[in-house]
Amino acid sequence: MGTWGAYLACQAPDDATKILPPGATWGPEPWSDFVAPGWSIAATEISAIGDFDAITAQAAGHALFAVVLDSDVADVTGTIDGKTHWELHLNEKRAEDYDLPGSGIPNADNTDLHQRLATWIESATGRVVPPERIRDVVTTDRVFADDSLRSLLYVIGITTEHTSFGDDRPGL
């Protein structure tokens, strides 16, 4: 059995732990050892989230909200001031198994997504990440969707190290 978790990364320090409600079996996890300056990250169990849209609506500035389903797939949304700027599925081939709606365009072919994410990253972190690098990260299926999410957080610049549950870190 894999992870069933919700993750929130916010630009403002400590915002994530204030917004994301603790779960019955695990509370917010700040990941303080690897979080880039100016960001906060929290994690909780999915059952602690009553209204997924309300979570992102509370986040000021740039925020990334992800839901990991049994470590198979991650549904990820990037927002600015609570408004969605991009959405994607990591390990997207498994999204249909969980009835997650798709964009109709696979991540590999979605150049608009790559560009929107690159623009979001630059406005959030000041880092220029080429759309081709983003394409590589969002199209690499890993054993654990958690690792795909951690790769994305690292490439964006939200975390300073790529941590992994498995040994599947291609290209990092």
N, C-alpha and C positions, 0 to 999 in steps of 0.2 A: 504494500500500500504506500502510495506516495503522499506528497504534501498537498493539502487542501488549504491554501493560504491566500491572504490578501496583503499586498505590499503598497506602501505609499512613500514616495520620495517628494519632498517639498524644498523649495529654494530657501525659505526662511528657517533658520535654526529652530529646532524643537517643535515646529508646526506639525510635523507628521505624528509625533507621539501625542499631541493634543487633539488631533482630528480623528485618528484611527482608534476605534474603541477596543479595549482589551477583550480577549476571548475567555471562555470558561477554563480552558486548559493551558493557554499561553497568552501572555500579554505583549504589548508592543516591544519590539526588539530594536534598539537604536543602531546597531551595527557600527558603533562609534569608532572602532579601530580603522575602518576603511572608508568612511564618509568624507567626501571632499568638503573643504571649508565653504560655508554658506548654505549647505544642504542638511537635511535631516531625513532619516529613513526609519520607518516603523513597519512591523509585520504583525499580523494577527490571523486567527482562523476565520474562514469564510462565514461560519455561522454567527460570528459577532457582528457582521455587517447587515443591517436591516434594509438600507437604501443605498445602493452603490452610487447612484448619481449624486446623492447628498454629500458623499465623501469628497468627490472632486469639486463640487460647488463651493466647499468651504476653503479650499486652498487658494491663497493669494499668490500671485506670481506664477512661475513655472512649477508644474507638478507632474509626476508620473504615477499612475495608479495601475496596478497589475493584480490579476486574479489567476492563481495557478491551480489547475484542476488535476488532482491525483498525480502531479509531476509530469503529466502527459502533454499539456498545452497551457500556454499563458495568454490571457486576453489582456492587452496592454493599451492604455490610453495616455496621451500626452495633452496637458491642458495649459492654458494661460488664464489666470484669474477666473478659473472655474469653467472656461469655455474650451471645448474639445478642438484640438488642432490636428491630431492624427490618432488613428487606431490601427492596431494590427494584432495578429496572432503569432506567437512564437511556437515553433513546432507545428506549423499551421496544418500539416497533413492530418493531424489528430483532431482538429477543430470540429469536423463533422461528427465525430464520435460523441461530442458533448453538445451537439445542436447549437453551436455558436454561429451566428450569422457572419457571412463573409462579405468581402467587398466585391466579389466577382472577378477580381484580378489577383492572381497569385503574387505574393510578396516579391518574387524574383522579377516579375514583369511590371511591377507598379512603380514606375519612375516618378510619378507624382508623389507617392508616399515617401520615397527616398529623399526627394527634394524638400518636402514639408518637414520631414524629420531633421534634415540637415539645417534648415532655417531655424527650427525650434532649438536645436542644440546650440547654434551660434548665438541666438538671442538669450539663451539660458546661461551659457557658460563662457561665451566669447571664443570658444574653440571652433575651428573650421574642420569639419569632418566631411570628406568627399562622399557624395551620394553612393559611389561604388563601394566604399567601406561599409556604409550602412546596409546596402544590399547584401553584402557578405554576411553580416551579423544577423540580419532578420531572416535569412534563408537557410542558415545552417541549423539543421535539426540535431538536437543532442539527445542523449539518453534521458536526461531530466530537463524538463522545461524550466526548472529553477535555475539551471546552469545557463540556459539561453537568456533568461532574464538578467542574471548576473553579468553576462557578457555585454548585454545592451547597456546596463548601468555603467559599466566600465568604459565602453566606447563613448558614451555620452559625456562622461566626466563627472558623474554623480558619485562614483566610488573611485578610490585611488588604486585599488588592487582588484584583480579578478579572483574571486574565491569560487571554489567548485565543490560539488558533492562527489562528482565522478572524475575520471581522468580524460574527459572529452572536451578539450579546450583547443580546437583547431584554429590556427591563425592568430592566436593571441600571444 
